[in-house]
Amino acid sequence: MKRLEGKVAIVTGASSGLNRAIAIGYAKEGAKVVIADLRQESNEDGYEVNKDISTDEFIRKNGGEAIYVTCDVSKSAQVKNVVDKAVETFGHLDIIVNGAGITTGFGGLHEVSDEAFDLSMEVNAKGCWNGCKHAIAQFLKQGTGGKVINIASVGGVVGLWGKPAYCASKGAIVNMTRQAAADYAKAGININAICPGAFPTAMTKIGHETPGKYEMTLAAHPIGRWGKVEELVGPAIFLASDESSFVCGVILPVDGGSLAV
Ligand SMILES: NC(=O)c1ccc[n+]([C@@H]2O[C@H](COP(=O)([O-])OP(=O)(O)OC[C@H]3O[C@@H](n4cnc5c(N)ncnc54)[C@H](O)[C@@H]3O)[C@@H](O)[C@H]2O)c1
C-alpha cells in the first residue's frame, strides 16, 4: 500500500524546485496532485531533472494523476479557485502544501523598499494564509480532517544576514502554523511547517554558484553540504500521511543541523 493512496493534494509553487519534488513524491505515493503556480513551466534556472516537462505532465507520463491550475497565491479568490478545482476534479481534498515563495528585498532593513517588503509578505505570508484558509474550510465542510504543510525556512526561526523581508514573512508562517494547529487539532487537521536549510533551486542559484556565498552557506550546515532536493520529500510525505496523526504545530527543520548550532 502506498502511503498517500487515494489522497488528493494541492501543492502551491510546484512548477519548480522543492515543491515540484514534493508533488512528484506525493504522486509516487499514490496521491492525485493539483499543481498551483503562476506558470506551468519549470523555472529554466532550476536544477530539476526533466525540467523541460511541466510537473503535471511529468506525473501523468509516469502513470500518476495530476492537473495544473494557474494561481497567484497572494490572491485569496485564486487560491479558493484551486481548492474548488481540486474538489471538482478529484472529489475531495486531503492535503495542502503551501510552498510558493519568493526572496525579495536584500540588504539592511533600513535599505529595503516598502514594495519589496510588501511583496514578501503578500506572497510568502499571505499566500500561506490563503492556502490554510481555503483548505481548512474545505476540510471542515467534508468533516474528514486533513493535512496542512507550510514551507517556511530556517529564516523563519533565526535571522539570515541581509534578508529582512524574507525572514519577516517566514517568521509569520512559523507562528501562523502553531496558532492554526492549536485551533484545528480537534477537527483532525494536522498543521505543521517544514523549515528547509539550503537546497539548490532557481531561488538559491546565486548562492549556490557564487564562490564565497557557497562556502558561507556550507559553514552554516553542520552536515557539511547543501541538501539534496529529494531529502525534503520524505519529511513532506510523512507530514501528509496517516503516520503523522499525532503531530500538530511542529516546526520541522530539514536543514543538515543548521538550527542546532
Ligand atoms: N531552496 C532553498 O534552499 C529554500 C530554503 C528555505 C526555504 N525555501 C522555501 O521553499 C519554497 C520553494 O522554494 P524553491 O527554492 O523551490 O524556489 P523556486 O523558485 O524553485 O520555486 C518557487 C516556485 O513558487 C512559484 N511562485 C512564486 N510566486 C508565486 C505566487 N505568487 N503564486 C504562485 N506560485 C508562485 C514559482 O513560480 C516557482 O515555481 C519557498 O517557499 C522557499 O522560500 C527554499
The ligand as an ORCA input file, in Angstrom:
! r2SCAN-3c Opt
* xyz 0 1
  N      15.778     26.398     -1.818
  C      16.053     26.619     -0.542
  O      17.203     26.493     -0.114
  C      14.964     27.030      0.406
  C      15.314     27.202      1.750
  C      14.327     27.555      2.662
  C      13.022     27.708      2.233
  N      12.719     27.551      0.922
  C      11.317     27.729      0.535
  O      10.885     26.645     -0.250
  C       9.872     27.083     -1.161
  C      10.247     26.676     -2.576
  O      11.425     27.369     -2.944
  P      12.405     26.865     -4.104
  O      13.768     27.040     -3.571
  O      11.967     25.568     -4.616
  O      12.196     28.029     -5.171
  P      11.793     28.024     -6.722
  O      11.990     29.443     -7.141
  O      12.472     26.943     -7.459
  O      10.237     27.687     -6.698
  C       9.282     28.602     -6.244
  C       8.000     28.366     -7.024
  O       6.994     29.225     -6.477
  C       6.286     29.815     -7.558
  N       5.705     31.098     -7.144
  C       6.352     32.258     -6.849
  N       5.467     33.208     -6.547
  C       4.235     32.654     -6.637
  C       2.912     33.139     -6.455
  N       2.679     34.414     -6.119
  N       1.872     32.295     -6.637
  C       2.088     31.003     -7.007
  N       3.323     30.490     -7.206
  C       4.382     31.311     -7.025
  C       7.338     29.989     -8.653
  O       6.736     30.152     -9.937
  C       8.130     28.702     -8.515
  O       7.574     27.642     -9.296
  C       9.762     28.606     -0.963
  O       8.691     28.896     -0.090
  C      11.084     28.959     -0.325
  O      11.022     30.130      0.433
  C      13.652     27.228     -0.004
*
